[in-house]
Amino acid sequence: MRIKEIILLPNILDKLLWKHQVTEREIRQVLRNNPKFYYIEKGEDLYSALGRTQAGSDIIIFSIHKKSKDALIISARDMNDNERKRYGKK
């Protein structure tokens, strides 16, 4: 999947840092490092992206993909065990 621009709203970024300890840098690293995308929900074009940061953290990112190919990030966190298994099958 091609992403033209990553949209990170300040309130979402604050939540990701506070609640999940995920930084903007980690999100950008995962999305630029050929993540594994999964389609989640129709209507909003909600996707998850599973990938690894340069430091080796396994992160899952949830985003809404716009027709302009921009990705609006709505959440990101460390992968759980099931997500790690799914990512390992890449």
Stockholm file with secondary structure:
# STOCKHOLM 1.0

chainA/1-90         MRIKEIILLPNILDKLLWKHQVTEREIRQVLRNNPKFYYIEKGEDLYSALGRTQAGSDIIIFSIHKKSKDALIISARDMNDNERKRYGKK
#=GR chainA/1-90 SS CCCSEEECCHHHHHHIIIIICCCHHHHHHHHHSCCEEEEEETTTTEEEEEEECTTCCEEEEEEEECTTSEEEEEEEEECCHHHHHHHHTC
#=GC SS_cons        CCCSEEECCHHHHHHIIIIICCCHHHHHHHHHSCCEEEEEETTTTEEEEEEECTTCCEEEEEEEECTTSEEEEEEEEECCHHHHHHHHTC
//
